[in-house]
Amino acid sequence: KTETAKKVLSYMTDVAGGGGKGKKSIADQIMESNPVLEAFGNAKTLRNNNSSRFGKWMEVNFGSNNKITGCRIINYLLEKSRVVQQTQMERNYHVFYMLLVGADPATRSKLHLQTA
């Protein structure tokens, strides 16, 4: 379902992208938001290293010229319990690991985070 949604969104942005000269189009912004949303909602499970543990509703708005004029994205976690506990051999949401790798020591200390 995630890959299908990406294909549909890619098609819609190709057909109805729009955007001004030298300006990032709304369609590009929508496509670029997907990796961020996935980092907050995907986790490693026993069956899949990048399993979607969230739902996403995307409402794409079109103007009278049939170009994309905006988008509203609503996310909801399917597994809220994963934030505090994981099954053995599974991992939490990717964003937590990205934070541990990318944050400098001062930020990790301030957030009371430590590497394993």
Salt bridges, closest charged atoms under 4 A:
GLU3 OE2 - LYS6 NZ 3.21
GLU32 OE1 - LYS24 NZ 2.98
GLU38 OE2 - LYS6 NZ 3.48
GLU59 OE1 - ARG72 NH2 3.35
GLU79 OE1 - ARG53 NE 2.25
GLU79 OE1 - ARG82 NE 3.40
GLU90 OE1 - ARG82 NH2 2.93
